[in-house]
């Protein structure tokens, strides 16, 4: 089993959040338990990389902030990958 650094986990989470909004799908895409994904997403939200919103049925939706989008774009440029298409366009 390969161990990932926190930075790798955070970048994987930013990529997953750029494509999905619910915790279950995000945790599945990043291969983390739901509790671990929620803890990391809470940290990313406290640092301004991710924004959280509540739906009418009190579910949490995760979205990239402008800071998170800039970070993800820089990471993808450094690794030679293209920018993923966001479900919602961000306003800076």
C-alpha positions as CSV (number, residue, x, y, z in Angstrom):
1,X,0.0,0.0,0.0
2,X,1.4,3.4,-1.0
3,X,1.1,6.1,1.6
4,X,0.2,9.6,0.4
5,X,1.4,12.8,2.0
6,X,-1.0,15.4,3.3
7,X,-0.2,17.6,0.4
8,X,-1.1,14.8,-2.1
9,X,-4.4,14.2,-0.2
10,X,-5.3,17.9,-0.2
11,X,-4.6,18.2,-3.9
12,X,-6.6,15.0,-4.6
13,X,-9.5,16.5,-2.6
14,X,-9.3,19.8,-4.5
15,X,-9.5,17.9,-7.7
16,X,-12.4,15.8,-6.5
17,X,-14.3,18.9,-5.2
18,X,-13.9,20.6,-8.6
19,X,-15.8,17.7,-10.1
20,X,-18.2,16.6,-7.3
21,X,-20.0,18.3,-4.4
22,X,-21.2,15.6,-2.0
23,X,-19.0,14.1,0.7
24,X,-19.7,10.5,-0.3
25,X,-18.6,10.8,-3.9
26,X,-15.6,13.0,-2.9
27,X,-14.4,10.4,-0.3
28,X,-14.9,7.6,-2.8
29,X,-12.9,9.4,-5.6
30,X,-10.1,10.2,-3.2
31,X,-10.2,6.7,-1.6
32,X,-10.6,8.0,2.0
33,X,-13.0,7.1,4.7
34,X,-15.9,9.5,5.0
35,X,-14.6,10.7,8.4
36,X,-11.1,11.3,7.1
37,X,-12.4,13.1,4.0
38,X,-14.7,15.3,6.2
39,X,-11.7,16.2,8.5
40,X,-9.5,17.2,5.6
41,X,-12.3,19.1,3.9
42,X,-13.0,21.0,7.2
43,X,-9.3,22.0,7.3
44,X,-9.3,23.1,3.6
45,X,-12.4,25.1,4.3
46,X,-10.8,26.8,7.3
47,X,-7.9,27.8,5.1
48,X,-10.1,29.2,2.4
49,X,-9.6,26.6,-0.3
50,X,-13.1,25.0,-0.1
51,X,-16.4,26.6,0.6
52,X,-19.3,24.8,2.3
53,X,-23.0,25.3,1.8
54,X,-26.1,23.7,3.2
55,X,-28.9,22.4,1.1
56,X,-32.6,22.6,2.1
57,X,-32.4,19.0,3.6
58,X,-29.3,20.1,5.7
59,X,-26.8,18.2,3.6
60,X,-23.4,19.8,3.1
61,X,-22.2,20.7,-0.4
62,X,-18.5,21.4,-1.0
63,X,-17.3,23.8,-3.7
64,X,-13.9,25.2,-4.6
65,X,-13.2,28.8,-3.6
66,X,-11.2,31.1,-5.9
67,X,-8.1,30.3,-3.8
68,X,-8.7,26.6,-4.2
69,X,-9.2,26.9,-7.9
70,X,-6.0,28.9,-8.3
71,X,-4.1,26.3,-6.3
72,X,-5.5,23.4,-8.3
73,X,-4.8,25.2,-11.6
74,X,-1.2,25.8,-10.5
75,X,-0.7,22.2,-9.5
76,X,-2.2,20.9,-12.7
77,X,0.1,23.2,-14.8
78,X,3.1,22.0,-12.8
79,X,2.2,18.3,-13.4
80,X,1.4,18.9,-17.1
81,X,-2.3,18.0,-16.8
82,X,-5.1,20.1,-18.2
83,X,-7.6,22.0,-16.0
84,X,-10.7,19.9,-15.3
85,X,-14.0,21.4,-16.4
86,X,-15.8,22.8,-13.4
87,X,-19.5,22.1,-12.9
88,X,-20.0,25.7,-11.8
89,X,-17.9,28.5,-13.0
90,X,-16.2,30.5,-10.2
91,X,-16.4,34.2,-9.9
92,X,-13.2,35.8,-8.7
